[in-house]
């Protein structure tokens, strides 16, 4: 299948938008991911995928604490910032440390987890993590669909 046709097909799949973080103090790292999925209730697990070339990926060794910041509808600027290489991604972002991890302010969902496994698949690495703590807020989610950011309303009219 031609790559452009596949990209167009994948663009039709709406995905959540999250920032994965690790480290603490001045040694903190983060990147935007669009492939975050709940994996298991027992044990509580999630999975996400990152490009094999991601600078964050080399810091996500098995056993490493990781923060998952699922972004709210108003946080598209944060999604773009953490997807941009070569900048201080935390510089203009309101955040603090929780569970010794960078936590972004006003997110829809915060998850503290620990990397369990990494599995190379194509040009990405599938990362699984054991969930240790969650906190949710009553906010609308940010989604990525048709190569752009959108919001889903809290109104369940369908």
C-alpha positions in Angstrom: 0.0 0.0 0.0 1.4 3.5 -0.9 2.4 5.4 2.3 0.3 8.4 1.4 -2.8 6.3 1.1 -2.1 4.6 4.4 -1.6 8.0 6.1 -4.9 9.2 4.7 -6.6 6.1 6.0 -5.0 6.4 9.5 -6.1 10.1 9.6 -9.7 8.9 9.7 -9.1 7.3 13.1 -9.7 9.7 16.0 -7.2 9.3 18.8 -6.6 10.7 22.2 -3.7 13.1 22.7 -1.3 12.6 25.6 2.1 13.8 26.7 4.3 11.1 28.2 6.8 12.4 30.8 9.7 11.1 32.8 12.6 12.4 34.9 12.5 15.1 37.6 14.1 18.4 38.4 16.2 19.7 35.5 16.4 16.2 34.0 12.9 16.0 32.7 11.6 14.7 29.4 8.3 14.6 27.5 6.8 13.9 24.1 3.3 13.9 22.6 1.8 10.5 21.7 -1.4 9.7 19.8 -1.6 6.0 20.4 -2.6 5.6 24.1 -4.8 2.6 24.9 -6.1 1.0 28.1 -4.7 -2.6 28.0 -5.7 -4.5 31.2 -7.6 -4.1 34.5 -5.7 -6.9 36.2 -3.0 -6.0 36.4 -3.8 -2.4 35.6 -1.9 -1.6 32.4 -1.9 0.7 29.4 0.1 0.9 26.2 1.3 3.6 23.9 3.5 3.7 20.8 6.4 6.0 20.0 8.6 6.4 16.9 11.8 4.4 17.1 13.7 7.7 16.6 12.1 9.5 19.6 14.6 11.0 22.0 12.3 10.1 24.9 12.1 6.4 24.0 15.8 5.8 25.0 14.9 7.0 28.6 11.9 4.6 29.0 13.8 1.5 30.0 11.9 -1.3 31.8 11.0 -0.3 35.4 11.3 3.5 34.8 8.5 5.7 36.2 6.5 7.4 33.5 3.7 10.0 33.6 0.8 10.0 31.2 -0.8 13.4 30.8 -4.0 13.0 28.7 -4.7 16.4 27.3 -8.0 18.4 27.6 -9.6 20.2 24.7 -8.0 23.5 25.5 -4.4 22.1 25.5 -3.6 21.8 21.8 -0.7 24.2 22.2 0.9 21.8 24.7 0.4 18.9 22.3 2.2 20.9 19.6 5.0 22.0 21.9 5.8 18.5 23.1 5.8 17.3 19.5 8.4 19.9 18.5 12.0 18.8 18.6 14.9 21.0 19.8 12.9 23.3 22.2 12.5 23.5 26.0 9.1 21.7 26.0 8.5 22.5 29.7 9.5 26.2 29.5 6.1 27.7 28.7 4.1 24.8 30.2 2.5 24.9 33.7 3.5 21.7 35.5 4.7 20.4 38.8 6.2 17.1 40.1 3.9 14.4 41.4 5.0 10.9 42.2 8.5 12.2 41.2 7.3 12.8 37.7 6.5 15.9 35.6 2.7 16.5 35.7 1.1 19.0 33.4 -1.5 21.3 34.9 -5.2 21.0 33.9 -5.1 17.7 32.1 -8.1 15.5 31.6 -6.4 12.5 33.1 -3.1 12.0 34.9 -1.6 8.5 35.2 1.6 7.6 37.1 2.9 4.3 35.8 6.0 2.1 35.5 7.4 0.8 32.1 6.8 -3.0 31.9 7.9 -3.9 28.4 9.0 -2.5 25.0 8.2 -4.3 21.8 9.5 -3.0 18.4 6.8 -3.0 15.8 7.6 -1.5 12.4 8.9 2.0 12.7 7.5 2.3 16.3 8.1 0.9 19.7 5.1 -0.4 21.7 5.5 0.5 25.4 3.4 -1.2 28.1 3.2 0.2 31.6 1.8 -0.8 34.9 -0.6 1.8 36.3 0.2 2.9 39.9 -2.0 6.0 40.3 -4.7 8.0 38.4 -6.5 11.3 38.8 -9.3 12.5 36.5 -10.9 15.9 35.9 -14.3 16.7 34.4 -13.0 18.2 31.2 -13.6 17.6 27.5 -10.8 15.6 25.8 -8.5 16.8 23.0 -8.5 14.4 20.0 -6.5 14.2 16.9 -8.5 13.5 13.7 -8.0 14.2 10.0 -4.5 15.6 10.8 -5.8 18.2 13.2 -6.9 18.8 16.8 -10.6 18.6 17.7 -12.6 18.5 20.9 -15.4 16.2 22.0 -18.1 17.8 24.0 -19.2 16.6 27.4 -22.8 16.6 26.0 -23.7 13.0 25.1 -26.4 13.9 22.6 -25.9 10.9 20.4 
